[in-house]
Structure formats: structure tokens, C-alpha cells
Amino acid sequence: MVDCVGGRLHGGLVNRAGESCVAQRFYFDLTDGNTIIRDEEGVEVDDAQAALEQAEAAVQEMRVDGELAGLKGSWKLLVRTSTDTVLAVITIP
């Protein structure tokens, strides 16, 4: 993630290199093709790559916590923007 500090530039935070740093919100929805469990909270990260990293970490955490054990069928984690654009689909084995 970009390390943002202190100052402001046209309403956005400024990082040490002086570049604009505006966090974005991404959402992780679960679906089996018929049912969608929407993520209404999302996560705020610096860019799409950070969102994908968070999504992979979320799948691993759900696996470790046993939250995926009860899922039947072929489930996927959709990574989407606040405008519902799907950036990635992660298959949950």
C-alpha cells in the first residue's frame, strides 16, 4: 500500500513522493451462480492490486476459520468496485 501522510492536494491525501493518494472501497461478494451474499461493508485500500491481495487473504482466513466448510457446490468470491464493476473472480475450492 502507498504510505500516505499529512498534506492535501486537491482534496486527496499526498504521499511522501507528492503524488495523490485516495483510498478506494472494494467489496467481496460470495456467489454460487444462483445465490449472492453481498458484502455491504467492503474494505478501503489504495488500489485494485491491494483489493485482490485482501480478497485472497479473506479466502484464506475463511478457510482457516472453517467458514467455507459448509458451502456446497461451486462458490466464488467476486471482487467489485462501489459501482458494481467486477474486477476479479476467485474460485473457492
Backbone as ProteinMPNN parsed JSONL, in Angstrom:
{"seq_chain_A": "MVDCVGGRLHGGLVNRAGESCVAQRFYFDLTDGNTIIRDEEGVEVDDAQAALEQAEAAVQEMRVDGELAGLKGSWKLLVRTSTDTVLAVITIP", "coords_chain_A": {"N_chain_A": [[0.834, -1.185, 0.0], [0.327, 2.3, -0.52], [2.061, 4.671, 1.331], [0.506, 7.115, 2.911], [0.668, 10.477, 3.917], [0.105, 13.303, 5.999], [-0.192, 16.111, 4.228], [-2.392, 17.879, 1.841], [-3.743, 17.622, -1.435], [-5.575, 18.99, -3.805], [-7.887, 18.007, -2.475], [-7.24, 15.338, -1.993], [-5.206, 12.973, -0.19], [-1.656, 13.342, 0.241], [1.204, 11.556, -0.666], [4.571, 10.679, 0.379], [6.074, 11.097, -1.917], [4.752, 13.083, -3.125], [2.599, 12.477, -4.696], [-0.872, 12.032, -5.506], [-3.031, 10.373, -3.23], [-5.626, 8.495, -2.864], [-7.821, 6.571, -1.187], [-9.766, 3.72, -2.131], [-12.932, 2.031, -2.12], [-13.598, -1.399, -2.013], [-15.475, -4.39, -2.614], [-16.338, -7.677, -1.462], [-18.033, -10.219, -2.642], [-19.827, -13.267, -2.16], [-20.706, -16.004, -4.242], [-22.651, -18.628, -5.717], [-23.491, -18.842, -8.205], [-26.22, -18.928, -8.267], [-27.096, -17.931, -5.814], [-26.282, -14.918, -4.166], [-24.196, -13.545, -1.813], [-23.942, -10.552, -0.625], [-21.362, -8.247, 0.087], [-21.66, -5.696, 2.165], [-20.139, -3.918, 3.558], [-17.373, -3.765, 2.743], [-13.877, -3.028, 1.912], [-11.389, -0.557, 2.44], [-8.889, 0.397, 0.38], [-5.764, 1.214, -1.303], [-5.59, 0.625, -4.073], [-6.572, -1.474, -6.917], [-4.922, -3.745, -6.961], [-4.185, -4.042, -4.27], [-6.701, -4.596, -3.274], [-7.195, -7.105, -4.429], [-5.23, -8.602, -3.125], [-6.197, -8.414, -0.501], [-8.593, -9.801, -0.856], [-7.711, -12.422, -1.45], [-6.494, -12.959, 0.995], [-8.748, -12.868, 2.631], [-10.185, -15.118, 1.743], [-8.402, -17.142, 2.52], [-8.461, -16.749, 5.308], [-11.174, -17.314, 5.87], [-11.141, -19.982, 5.177], [-9.359, -21.078, 7.079], [-10.766, -20.469, 9.427], [-12.884, -22.157, 9.138], [-15.194, -21.369, 7.901], [-15.852, -21.899, 5.286], [-16.385, -24.53, 5.092], [-19.03, -25.488, 5.157], [-20.102, -24.812, 2.721], [-21.745, -25.819, -0.152], [-21.379, -27.034, -3.448], [-20.201, -24.997, -6.2], [-18.541, -22.297, -5.313], [-17.692, -18.817, -5.522], [-15.62, -15.953, -5.029], [-16.362, -12.691, -5.581], [-14.727, -9.788, -6.562], [-15.467, -6.513, -6.344], [-16.103, -3.113, -7.431], [-17.3, 0.018, -6.021], [-19.132, 0.801, -7.871], [-20.195, -1.48, -8.801], [-18.641, -2.852, -10.678], [-17.091, -5.764, -11.619], [-13.978, -6.849, -10.705], [-12.424, -9.099, -10.351], [-12.661, -12.67, -10.15], [-12.581, -15.127, -7.822], [-12.114, -18.476, -7.486], [-13.425, -20.687, -5.096], [-12.168, -23.414, -3.775]], "CA_chain_A": [[0.0, 0.0, 0.0], [1.036, 3.568, -0.53], [2.111, 5.306, 2.638], [0.01, 8.48, 2.772], [0.924, 11.304, 5.09], [-0.185, 14.687, 6.191], [-0.704, 17.193, 3.409], [-3.54, 17.689, 0.948], [-3.569, 18.096, -2.794], [-6.872, 18.947, -4.484], [-8.838, 17.191, -1.734], [-6.74, 13.99, -1.72], [-4.0, 12.921, 0.621], [-0.419, 13.374, -0.518], [2.207, 10.664, -0.087], [5.889, 11.297, 0.507], [6.574, 11.464, -3.24], [3.951, 14.193, -3.596], [1.536, 12.004, -5.569], [-2.185, 11.917, -4.891], [-3.273, 9.071, -2.629], [-7.019, 8.46, -2.457], [-8.241, 5.187, -0.997], [-10.997, 3.318, -2.805], [-13.629, 0.95, -1.431], [-13.861, -2.597, -2.798], [-16.391, -5.301, -1.937], [-16.101, -9.089, -1.728], [-19.304, -10.945, -2.608], [-19.782, -14.716, -2.381], [-21.79, -16.479, -5.093], [-22.582, -19.982, -6.276], [-24.145, -18.738, -9.501], [-27.646, -18.718, -8.009], [-27.197, -17.118, -4.61], [-25.202, -13.949, -3.961], [-24.092, -12.967, -0.477], [-23.265, -9.283, -0.881], [-20.56, -7.571, 1.096], [-22.169, -4.328, 2.253], [-19.154, -3.091, 4.255], [-16.204, -3.57, 1.887], [-12.602, -2.627, 2.508], [-10.822, 0.623, 1.82], [-7.479, 0.19, 0.067], [-5.229, 2.204, -2.228], [-5.778, 0.311, -5.489], [-7.15, -2.78, -7.226], [-3.982, -4.799, -6.567], [-4.331, -4.218, -2.825], [-8.002, -5.244, -3.078], [-7.018, -8.52, -4.76], [-4.461, -9.19, -2.023], [-7.134, -8.522, 0.626], [-9.56, -10.858, -1.193], [-7.01, -13.698, -1.252], [-6.325, -13.114, 2.448], [-10.073, -13.153, 3.189], [-10.484, -16.525, 1.436], [-7.549, -17.95, 3.405], [-8.975, -16.601, 6.672], [-12.428, -18.068, 5.949], [-10.768, -21.393, 5.129], [-8.778, -21.409, 8.386], [-11.826, -20.369, 10.432], [-13.891, -23.17, 8.882], [-16.408, -20.754, 7.37], [-16.128, -22.409, 3.945], [-16.644, -25.967, 5.184], [-20.435, -25.795, 4.921], [-20.545, -24.416, 1.389], [-21.939, -26.909, -1.11], [-21.363, -26.569, -4.827], [-19.06, -24.226, -6.699], [-18.637, -20.916, -4.857], [-16.659, -17.893, -5.972], [-15.562, -14.647, -4.38], [-16.308, -11.621, -6.57], [-14.133, -8.54, -6.094], [-16.138, -5.481, -7.136], [-15.96, -1.709, -7.031], [-18.535, 0.62, -5.495], [-20.067, 0.947, -8.995], [-20.546, -2.86, -9.16], [-17.769, -3.429, -11.693], [-16.37, -6.923, -11.081], [-12.565, -6.8, -11.086], [-11.841, -10.442, -10.332], [-13.462, -13.778, -9.624], [-11.699, -16.111, -7.206], [-12.801, -19.744, -7.224], [-13.2, -21.225, -3.761], [-12.185, -24.882, -3.893]], "C_chain_A": [[0.876, 1.245, 0.0], [0.955, 4.18, 0.851], [1.709, 6.767, 2.477], [0.259, 9.253, 4.054], [0.37, 12.705, 4.894], [-0.894, 15.563, 5.196], [-1.893, 16.859, 2.533], [-3.196, 18.266, -0.416], [-4.897, 17.931, -3.514], [-7.838, 17.993, -3.798], [-8.361, 15.789, -1.422], [-5.518, 14.054, -0.835], [-2.777, 12.934, -0.285], [0.564, 12.421, 0.134], [3.559, 11.361, -0.088], [6.454, 11.743, -0.827], [5.781, 12.624, -3.832], [2.833, 13.79, -4.538], [0.231, 11.914, -4.799], [-2.4, 10.501, -4.379], [-4.703, 9.065, -2.09], [-7.436, 6.999, -2.374], [-9.571, 4.954, -1.709], [-11.629, 2.187, -2.005], [-13.93, -0.167, -2.423], [-14.681, -3.555, -1.953], [-16.12, -6.73, -2.375], [-17.412, -9.848, -1.545], [-19.055, -12.436, -2.831], [-20.955, -15.111, -3.265], [-21.547, -17.92, -5.523], [-23.222, -20.009, -7.659], [-25.641, -18.507, -9.38], [-27.86, -17.752, -6.857], [-26.012, -16.162, -4.559], [-25.292, -13.44, -2.53], [-23.252, -11.709, -0.635], [-22.526, -8.77, 0.342], [-21.013, -6.121, 1.11], [-21.163, -3.376, 2.893], [-17.952, -2.765, 3.375], [-14.951, -3.248, 2.673], [-12.095, -1.416, 1.746], [-9.329, 0.388, 1.643], [-7.062, 1.186, -1.016], [-5.502, 1.924, -3.697], [-6.315, -1.104, -5.666], [-6.224, -3.919, -6.806], [-4.085, -5.075, -5.069], [-5.662, -4.902, -2.509], [-7.902, -6.74, -3.372], [-6.238, -9.25, -3.664], [-5.353, -9.396, -0.802], [-8.137, -9.65, 0.392], [-8.938, -12.232, -0.979], [-6.839, -13.98, 0.236], [-7.658, -13.464, 3.111], [-10.463, -14.605, 2.947], [-9.672, -17.439, 2.348], [-8.068, -17.926, 4.845], [-10.268, -17.395, 6.855], [-12.156, -19.575, 5.943], [-10.251, -21.851, 6.503], [-9.848, -21.428, 9.476], [-12.935, -21.398, 10.234], [-15.176, -22.638, 8.292], [-16.793, -21.299, 5.993], [-16.524, -23.879, 3.949], [-18.084, -26.33, 4.832], [-20.941, -25.439, 3.532], [-20.616, -25.63, 0.472], [-21.94, -26.33, -2.508], [-20.122, -25.755, -5.127], [-19.227, -22.751, -6.338], [-17.455, -20.101, -5.363], [-16.74, -16.613, -5.142], [-15.407, -13.61, -5.487], [-15.707, -10.385, -5.924], [-14.722, -7.447, -6.972], [-15.877, -4.092, -6.566], [-17.294, -1.204, -6.482], [-19.568, 0.848, -6.599], [-20.459, -0.414, -9.562], [-19.769, -3.433, -10.344], [-16.98, -4.568, -11.055], [-14.947, -6.899, -11.626], [-11.942, -8.175, -11.177], [-12.837, -11.416, -9.759], [-12.47, -14.814, -9.111], [-12.514, -17.357, -6.889], [-12.423, -20.244, -5.839], [-13.308, -22.735, -3.837], [-12.82, -25.562, -2.69]], "O_chain_A": [[2.016, 1.227, 0.464], [-0.111, 4.201, 1.466], [2.487, 7.571, 1.964], [0.076, 8.725, 5.151], [0.2, 13.194, 3.777], [-2.106, 15.748, 5.306], [-2.347, 15.716, 2.481], [-2.467, 19.251, -0.537], [-5.295, 16.802, -3.802], [-8.542, 17.243, -4.474], [-9.016, 15.092, -0.648], [-4.866, 15.094, -0.747], [-2.868, 12.57, -1.457], [0.75, 12.46, 1.35], [3.669, 12.511, -0.512], [7.246, 12.685, -0.868], [6.1, 13.098, -4.923], [2.179, 14.652, -5.125], [0.232, 11.739, -3.58], [-1.993, 9.536, -5.026], [-4.962, 9.568, -0.996], [-7.405, 6.278, -3.371], [-10.384, 5.866, -1.864], [-10.933, 1.465, -1.291], [-14.442, 0.07, -3.517], [-14.598, -3.539, -0.725], [-15.723, -6.973, -3.514], [-17.845, -10.088, -0.418], [-18.173, -12.816, -3.601], [-22.07, -14.624, -3.077], [-20.41, -18.367, -5.673], [-23.465, -21.08, -8.215], [-26.262, -17.953, -10.287], [-28.708, -16.862, -6.927], [-24.882, -16.541, -4.867], [-26.339, -12.963, -2.094], [-22.029, -11.77, -0.762], [-23.01, -8.854, 1.471], [-20.767, -5.39, 0.15], [-21.311, -2.158, 2.786], [-17.558, -1.603, 3.275], [-14.948, -3.198, 3.903], [-12.345, -1.273, 0.549], [-8.595, 0.205, 2.614], [-7.894, 1.904, -1.572], [-5.634, 2.855, -4.491], [-6.492, -1.839, -4.695], [-6.699, -4.955, -6.342], [-4.072, -6.234, -4.652], [-5.74, -5.702, -1.577], [-8.465, -7.553, -2.64], [-6.56, -10.387, -3.321], [-5.275, -10.433, -0.143], [-8.492, -10.372, 1.324], [-9.566, -13.113, -0.391], [-7.021, -15.113, 0.683], [-7.694, -14.265, 4.046], [-11.009, -15.258, 3.837], [-10.205, -18.408, 2.89], [-8.108, -18.958, 5.515], [-10.446, -18.071, 7.868], [-12.846, -20.344, 6.614], [-10.667, -22.89, 7.015], [-9.839, -22.299, 10.346], [-13.833, -21.505, 11.069], [-16.157, -23.373, 8.19], [-17.946, -21.172, 5.581], [-16.95, -24.413, 2.925], [-18.323, -27.393, 4.259], [-22.089, -25.734, 3.199], [-19.646, -26.377, 0.345], [-22.457, -25.233, -2.722], [-19.125, -25.816, -4.407], [-19.981, -22.035, -6.997], [-16.367, -20.628, -5.598], [-17.798, -16.251, -4.626], [-14.436, -13.643, -6.242], [-16.139, -9.979, -4.845], [-14.516, -7.437, -8.186], [-15.494, -3.921, -5.408], [-18.29, -1.926, -6.485], [-20.745, 1.063, -6.309], [-20.993, -0.499, -10.668], [-20.209, -4.411, -10.95], [-16.28, -4.361, -10.063], [-14.73, -6.926, -12.837], [-11.038, -8.402, -11.981], [-13.731, -11.053, -8.994], [-11.631, -15.314, -9.86], [-13.478, -17.306, -6.126], [-11.253, -20.229, -5.456], [-14.406, -23.28, -3.95], [-12.904, -26.789, -2.647]]}, "name": "protein", "num_of_chains": 1, "seq": "MVDCVGGRLHGGLVNRAGESCVAQRFYFDLTDGNTIIRDEEGVEVDDAQAALEQAEAAVQEMRVDGELAGLKGSWKLLVRTSTDTVLAVITIP"}
